[in-house]
C-alpha cells in the first residue's frame, strides 16, 4: 500500500508514543548525521529540538494511505539514534486485534524508513551534548558529513 507523509505541529499527538524501529541499519555516527539531513530534506525543521543528543529533534508525522486512513508516527533523535515511533494502542478486546494494529504500524514505519533513506541529505549543523560529558557536533556542509565528540 502507498502512503503519503506530512508533518503536523500538534506536539500533543506525540505523547504516549514509543519506538517502533530505528532508521539506521546499524549504528554509525555518520549514518545518524546523514539520516538527520535526509529528514530535514523531506520535512523541514523539526517541531522540537534540544541540545541533549538523546532528545535532539522530534517530528509528528501523519501517514495517509490511498484509502484516506491516517496513522500517527513520530520521527525523532533519541537514546538509540534516529527512530520512528507510534502508538501501539492497547484499546482492543482481543490479543489478535492488538497484534494486528502493532503489525500495521510496523509496516507503515518501514515504509517511512525507506522513504527517509532514499532522500538526499540537506546541509545542517547541530551542536549538542551527551550526558553532560561530551560536546557533539553533527554537520553536513556541501554534502560532506562530519561528526565529532569532545569532552566538556
C-alpha positions in Angstrom: 0.0 0.0 0.0 1.2 3.5 -0.8 1.4 6.2 1.8 2.0 10.0 1.9 3.6 11.6 4.9 3.1 15.1 6.2 4.1 16.9 9.4 1.8 18.4 11.9 2.7 21.0 14.5 0.5 19.4 17.2 3.1 18.1 19.6 0.5 16.7 21.9 -0.1 14.0 19.3 3.3 12.5 20.1 2.5 12.0 23.8 2.3 8.3 24.6 4.2 7.1 21.5 7.0 4.7 21.7 9.7 3.4 19.4 8.7 1.1 16.6 12.1 0.8 14.8 15.4 2.6 14.3 16.1 4.2 10.9 19.8 3.3 10.8 20.6 -0.2 9.7 23.4 -0.4 12.2 25.0 2.3 14.4 27.4 4.7 12.9 27.6 8.4 13.8 28.0 9.4 10.2 24.8 7.5 9.2 22.9 9.2 12.0 24.1 12.6 10.7 23.0 11.6 7.1 19.6 10.5 8.3 19.0 13.8 10.1 19.9 15.6 6.9 17.5 13.4 4.9 14.7 14.1 7.4 15.4 17.8 7.0 15.1 17.5 3.3 11.7 15.8 3.5 10.1 17.5 6.4 11.9 20.8 7.1 12.8 22.0 10.6 11.7 19.8 13.5 8.8 20.6 15.8 11.1 20.3 18.8 14.9 20.4 19.2 17.1 20.0 22.2 20.9 20.3 22.9 20.5 16.9 24.6 21.6 14.4 22.0 19.2 11.8 23.4 16.3 14.2 22.6 17.8 16.1 19.7 14.7 16.5 17.5 11.1 15.5 17.1 8.6 15.5 14.3 5.0 14.4 14.4 4.1 12.7 11.1 0.7 11.7 9.7 0.9 8.8 7.3 -2.1 8.6 4.9 -2.8 5.6 2.7 -4.7 5.7 -0.6 -8.0 5.0 1.2 -7.5 8.1 3.4 -6.8 6.1 6.5 -4.4 8.1 8.7 -1.7 6.7 11.1 0.2 8.8 13.6 4.0 8.4 13.7 6.9 10.3 15.1 10.4 10.8 13.8 12.9 11.6 16.4 16.5 11.5 17.5 16.6 9.7 20.8 18.8 7.5 23.0 19.1 4.8 20.3 19.6 7.3 17.5 17.2 8.2 14.7 13.9 6.3 15.2 10.3 6.1 14.2 7.7 5.9 17.0 4.0 5.4 17.1 1.1 4.4 19.2 0.9 0.8 20.0 -2.7 1.0 21.2 -4.0 -1.1 24.0 -7.7 -0.5 23.5 -8.5 -3.8 21.9 -10.8 -6.5 23.1 -8.5 -9.4 21.9 -4.8 -10.0 21.7 -5.3 -10.6 18.0 -6.7 -7.1 17.4 -3.8 -5.7 19.4 -1.2 -7.6 17.4 -2.8 -6.6 14.1 -2.6 -2.9 15.0 1.0 -3.3 16.0 1.9 -5.1 12.8 0.2 -2.5 10.7 2.1 0.3 12.5 5.4 -1.6 12.0 4.7 -1.9 8.2 3.9 1.8 7.9 7.0 2.7 9.9 9.1 0.6 7.5 7.6 2.5 4.5 8.5 5.8 6.2 12.1 4.5 7.0 12.5 3.6 3.3 11.2 7.0 2.3 13.7 8.8 4.5 16.6 6.7 3.4 16.1 7.4 -0.3 16.2 11.2 0.2 19.1 13.5 -0.4 20.6 14.9 2.8 20.3 18.7 3.4 23.2 20.7 4.9 22.8 21.5 8.7 24.8 21.9 11.8 23.8 20.6 15.3 25.8 21.3 18.4 24.7 19.4 21.5 25.9 17.2 24.3 25.7 13.7 25.5 25.1 13.1 29.2 26.8 16.4 30.1 30.2 14.8 29.3 30.6 15.2 25.6 30.1 18.0 23.2 28.6 16.6 20.0 28.9 18.3 16.6 26.9 16.9 13.7 27.3 18.6 10.4 26.6 18.3 6.7 28.3 21.0 4.6 28.2 20.9 0.8 27.2 17.3 1.1 30.2 16.4 3.3 29.2 14.6 6.6 31.2 15.2 9.8 30.7 14.1 13.3 32.9 15.0 16.4 32.9 14.4 20.1 35.0 16.4 22.6 35.0 16.2 26.4 33.2 19.1 28.1 
